[in-house]
Amino acid sequence: MIPLVRPVATRSLLSTSQRSYSVIQSLLHGSPEAKKAGETDTLQHSRLVGRGKYIHGFDIHRVRPDKTEEYKKAAEKYYMGIKNDAELRTKLTGNWEVIVGEQDTFIHILEFEGYGKTSQLLRTPAHLQAYQEMAPFLSSRSSQLSQEFAFLPTAPPRAQGGIFELRSYQLKPGTLLEWENTWRKGIEARRKFVAPVGAWFSQVGRLHQVHHLWQYPSLEARKEMREHAWQVDGWAETVSKTSQLAKFMDAFILRPLPFSPLQ
């Protein structure tokens, strides 16, 4: 899942070049299948797995239970300020409240044009003040920078109604390419009944994580669509293979906040 409560493990001290090479190798060449698929340039594989120059930031806020309404007002001011700041060139993908899963948790996804914009959010007095107005309502917070999978661009703003489901997988180190290859082949079984909203893999923060987001008219519709997918050839095999690559997973049911571009 997205890092909500688990501590980040301490890394060994490596030089920058050693660490970069080690991370790429571990991500792309873990299993025999991945090694076979990864005989070409590892950086080229990274470009194929990820989509373009866009970086998605996941902000995870755990809010004091007695302060959720105050938080929502302050969060709207902060994130709408970011969205409307032309200098930042940052888009809001969506803003949600968890209604099943980690209670009193809010998830915000932003889209940056490269890493340079991610460090500018609190530089201006206006954004800093808006953040300080929101901060007293938080009990904890975490962030993660992720990249889209190339085969599944994030959906544009829309208002279809219903609920969202965010599914997060903590992969075994070295299995990202194998997971992506397996899931990409099997996802067509799910597309027959519901279109994914987006899918990402982590790059900064908690590593070896994959997230995908879905939208359903209701929890009952979610149940029916998932059951239909199991009847399609290929989906059971996809689930079986990808589950072997994951250490654990989480599923959260989300409700969009009023100012979320995805509704």
C-alpha positions as a printed NumPy array, in Angstrom:
array([[  0.   ,   0.   ,   0.   ],
       [  0.972,   3.652,  -0.005],
       [  3.194,   4.325,   3.032],
       [  0.734,   5.228,   5.756],
       [  2.19 ,   3.764,   8.926],
       [  5.05 ,   1.425,   8.106],
       [  8.576,   2.822,   8.646],
       [ 11.004,   3.052,   5.752],
       [ 13.896,   0.633,   6.049],
       [ 17.422,   2.085,   6.324],
       [ 19.456,   1.728,   3.141],
       [ 23.101,   0.808,   2.906],
       [ 25.49 ,   3.632,   2.091],
       [ 26.334,   3.55 ,  -1.608],
       [ 27.655,   6.161,  -3.959],
       [ 25.067,   7.92 ,  -6.102],
       [ 26.098,   6.071,  -9.24 ],
       [ 26.196,   2.697,  -7.466],
       [ 22.767,   3.267,  -5.915],
       [ 21.2  ,   4.316,  -9.221],
       [ 22.607,   1.285, -11.014],
       [ 21.583,  -1.037,  -8.161],
       [ 18.009,   0.249,  -8.099],
       [ 17.578,  -0.144, -11.848],
       [ 19.034,  -3.645, -11.769],
       [ 16.854,  -4.758,  -8.867],
       [ 13.695,  -3.313, -10.423],
       [ 14.181,  -4.809, -13.849],
       [ 16.11 ,  -8.042, -13.38 ],
       [ 14.711,  -9.913, -10.404],
       [ 13.138, -13.118, -11.768],
       [ 14.338, -15.458, -14.541],
       [ 11.522, -14.167, -16.762],
       [ 12.515, -10.572, -16.105],
       [ 16.183, -11.336, -16.718],
       [ 15.367, -12.948, -20.043],
       [ 13.189,  -9.987, -21.012],
       [ 15.823,  -7.568, -19.777],
       [ 18.763,  -8.518, -21.969],
       [ 18.538,  -5.18 , -23.766],
       [ 19.477,  -1.842, -22.24 ],
       [ 17.999,  -1.49 , -18.736],
       [ 17.358,   2.217, -19.124],
       [ 15.384,   1.519, -22.279],
       [ 13.181,  -0.889, -20.27 ],
       [ 12.567,   1.877, -17.743],
       [ 11.438,   4.171, -20.54 ],
       [  9.121,   1.487, -21.901],
       [  7.517,   0.759, -18.542],
       [  7.   ,   4.433, -17.619],
       [  5.06 ,   7.03 , -19.57 ],
       [  6.773,  10.205, -20.666],
       [  7.856,  13.119, -18.527],
       [  4.937,  13.215, -16.086],
       [  5.434,  12.508, -12.401],
       [  2.515,  11.878, -10.072],
       [  2.74 ,  12.883,  -6.452],
       [  0.69 ,  10.98 ,  -3.866],
       [ -0.025,  12.996,  -0.708],
       [ -1.409,  10.828,   2.094],
       [ -2.911,  12.728,   5.025],
       [ -4.214,  11.115,   8.198],
       [ -6.51 ,  13.593,   9.886],
       [ -7.649,  14.016,  13.467],
       [-11.126,  12.409,  13.624],
       [-12.678,  15.505,  15.191],
       [-11.183,  17.843,  12.578],
       [-12.128,  16.295,   9.231],
       [-14.546,  19.054,   8.186],
       [-12.047,  21.796,   8.991],
       [ -9.397,  19.823,   7.149],
       [-11.521,  19.495,   4.008],
       [-11.96 ,  23.274,   3.776],
       [ -8.26 ,  23.917,   4.304],
       [ -7.268,  21.173,   1.84 ],
       [ -9.497,  22.671,  -0.841],
       [ -7.83 ,  26.054,  -0.408],
       [ -4.348,  24.52 ,  -0.563],
       [ -4.834,  22.211,  -3.54 ],
       [ -6.934,  24.606,  -5.578],
       [ -4.229,  27.199,  -5.009],
       [ -1.699,  24.794,  -6.5  ],
       [ -3.959,  23.972,  -9.43 ],
       [ -4.574,  27.657, -10.232],
       [ -0.911,  28.709,  -9.988],
       [  0.251,  28.958, -13.601],
       [  3.888,  29.119, -12.521],
       [  3.783,  25.608, -11.057],
       [  2.286,  23.95 , -14.148],
       [  0.826,  21.335, -11.832],
       [ -2.501,  19.571, -12.346],
       [ -4.764,  17.894,  -9.841],
       [ -5.549,  14.331, -10.798],
       [ -7.937,  13.731,  -7.914],
       [ -8.671,  14.227,  -4.23 ],
       [-10.416,  11.603,  -2.12 ],
       [-11.487,  10.573,   1.36 ],
       [-11.089,   6.917,   2.36 ],
       [-14.482,   5.522,   3.387],
       [-13.483,   1.837,   3.642],
       [ -9.961,   1.07 ,   4.834],
       [ -7.744,   3.547,   6.692],
       [-10.361,   5.795,   8.279],
       [ -9.838,   9.569,   8.491],
       [ -7.341,   9.309,   5.637],
       [ -7.29 ,  11.57 ,   2.58 ],
       [ -5.442,  10.871,  -0.658],
       [ -4.437,  13.587,  -3.109],
       [ -2.787,  12.865,  -6.471],
       [ -1.037,  15.652,  -8.385],
       [  0.569,  15.62 , -11.821],
       [  3.921,  17.392, -12.288],
       [  5.812,  18.12 , -15.484],
       [  9.042,  16.571, -14.259],
       [ 10.736,  16.492, -10.889],
       [ 11.679,  20.172, -10.884],
       [  8.158,  21.33 , -10.047],
       [  7.75 ,  18.999,  -7.067],
       [ 10.032,  21.114,  -4.877],
       [  8.313,  24.436,  -5.58 ],
       [  4.978,  23.906,  -3.805],
       [  5.931,  25.537,  -0.498],
       [  8.285,  28.191,  -1.826],
       [  5.735,  30.954,  -2.279],
       [  4.174,  32.677,   0.759],
       [  0.647,  31.949,  -0.479],
       [  1.13 ,  28.181,  -0.705],
       [  3.094,  28.08 ,   2.521],
       [  0.342,  29.917,   4.374],
       [ -2.358,  27.662,   2.906],
       [ -0.392,  24.58 ,   3.955],
       [  0.109,  25.931,   7.482],
       [ -3.65 ,  26.401,   7.765],
       [ -4.159,  22.727,   6.879],
       [ -1.307,  21.251,   8.944],
       [ -2.85 ,  21.563,  12.459],
       [ -5.601,  19.111,  11.482],
       [ -3.144,  16.352,  10.486],
       [ -2.118,  13.473,  12.743],
       [  0.436,  12.193,  10.186],
       [  1.354,  12.593,   6.543],
       [  3.475,  10.94 ,   3.871],
       [  4.243,  11.44 ,   0.212],
       [  5.419,   9.419,  -2.737],
       [  6.471,  10.231,  -6.301],
       [  5.277,   7.746,  -8.887],
       [  5.242,   7.33 , -12.637],
       [  2.445,   6.143, -14.889],
       [  2.694,   2.801, -16.615],
       [  3.137,   3.459, -20.322],
       [  0.228,   1.232, -21.323],
       [ -2.311,   3.   , -19.098],
       [ -2.376,   6.826, -19.125],
       [ -4.319,   8.451, -16.294],
       [ -7.904,   9.397, -17.139],
       [ -8.653,  13.109, -17.674],
       [-11.077,  15.011, -15.396],
       [-14.598,  13.598, -15.496],
       [-17.76 ,  13.32 , -13.428],
       [-19.23 ,   9.825, -13.655],
       [-20.341,   9.527, -10.047],
       [-20.057,   6.516,  -7.776],
       [-17.019,   5.328,  -5.849],
       [-13.32 ,   4.784,  -6.506],
       [-11.098,   1.912,  -5.476],
       [ -7.353,   2.322,  -4.995],
       [ -5.455,  -0.966,  -4.956],
       [ -1.824,  -0.91 ,  -3.808],
       [  0.724,  -3.724,  -4.02 ],
       [  4.051,  -4.013,  -2.255],
       [  6.12 ,  -6.018,  -4.736],
       [  9.073,  -8.217,  -4.006],
       [ 12.223,  -6.303,  -5.028],
       [ 13.209,  -7.052,  -8.59 ],
       [  9.762,  -8.032,  -9.897],
       [  8.412,  -4.774, -11.35 ],
       [  8.984,  -5.646, -15.009],
       [  7.499,  -9.111, -14.586],
       [  4.471,  -7.676, -12.782],
       [  3.936,  -5.05 , -15.474],
       [  4.246,  -7.593, -18.278],
       [  1.789, -10.01 , -16.669],
       [ -0.753,  -7.371, -15.666],
       [ -0.63 ,  -5.628, -19.043],
       [ -1.497,  -8.888, -20.809],
       [ -4.36 ,  -9.717, -18.474],
       [ -5.912,  -6.295, -18.015],
       [ -8.05 ,  -6.655, -21.154],
       [-10.272,  -9.066, -19.218],
       [-11.092,  -6.271, -16.778],
       [-11.486,  -3.649, -19.514],
       [-14.475,  -5.565, -20.837],
       [-16.451,  -4.416, -17.794],
       [-14.722,  -1.345, -16.349],
       [-11.972,   0.997, -17.557],
       [ -9.033,   1.654, -15.204],
       [ -8.606,   5.265, -14.102],
       [ -4.821,   5.037, -13.751],
       [ -1.863,   2.867, -12.795],
       [  1.488,   3.895, -11.322],
       [  4.74 ,   2.521,  -9.908],
       [  6.691,   4.275,  -7.169],
       [  9.978,   6.057,  -7.834],
       [ 10.644,   8.065,  -4.659],
       [  9.37 ,   7.245,  -1.184],
       [  8.426,   3.635,  -0.479],
       [  9.859,   1.685,  -3.41 ],
       [  8.64 ,  -1.46 ,  -5.189],
       [  5.017,  -0.332,  -5.007],
       [  2.328,  -0.448,  -7.677],
       [ -1.022,   1.347,  -7.504],
       [ -4.07 ,   1.173,  -9.743],
       [ -7.301,   3.123,  -9.503],
       [-10.823,   2.124, -10.589],
       [-14.248,   3.758, -10.608],
       [-17.568,   1.98 , -10.08 ],
       [-21.18 ,   3.129,  -9.83 ],
       [-21.462,   1.448,  -6.423],
       [-19.981,  -1.247,  -4.207],
       [-22.546,  -3.697,  -5.556],
       [-21.542,  -2.874,  -9.143],
       [-17.898,  -3.372,  -8.159],
       [-18.718,  -6.852,  -6.868],
       [-20.592,  -7.805, -10.04 ],
       [-17.929,  -6.469, -12.424],
       [-15.146,  -8.272, -10.593],
       [-17.109, -11.519, -10.692],
       [-17.666, -11.129, -14.441],
       [-13.935, -10.63 , -15.   ],
       [-13.199, -13.985, -13.384],
       [-15.22 , -15.629, -16.147],
       [-12.943, -14.242, -18.871],
       [-10.009, -16.365, -20.015],
       [ -6.706, -14.979, -18.802],
       [ -7.822, -13.064, -15.716],
       [ -7.413, -15.944, -13.243],
       [ -3.916, -16.562, -14.59 ],
       [ -3.068, -12.856, -14.276],
       [ -4.197, -12.759, -10.65 ],
       [ -2.329, -15.96 ,  -9.84 ],
       [  0.954, -14.766, -11.329],
       [  0.867, -11.218,  -9.979],
       [ -0.105, -12.352,  -6.476],
       [  3.085, -14.413,  -6.332],
       [  5.117, -11.248,  -6.977],
       [  3.527,  -9.228,  -4.157],
       [  4.432,  -9.265,  -0.461],
       [  1.109,  -7.697,   0.544],
       [ -1.675,  -5.573,  -0.907],
       [ -4.374,  -3.136,   0.181],
       [ -7.694,  -2.008,  -1.276],
       [ -9.296,   1.296,  -0.259],
       [-12.745,   2.526,  -1.218],
       [-12.632,   6.274,  -1.853],
       [-15.138,   9.091,  -2.1  ],
       [-14.065,  12.124,  -4.163],
       [-13.921,  15.488,  -2.437],
       [-16.098,  18.234,  -3.97 ],
       [-13.134,  19.935,  -5.663],
       [-11.614,  16.748,  -7.117],
       [-11.27 ,  16.815, -10.94 ],
       [-12.183,  13.128, -10.972],
       [-15.731,  12.622,  -9.729]])
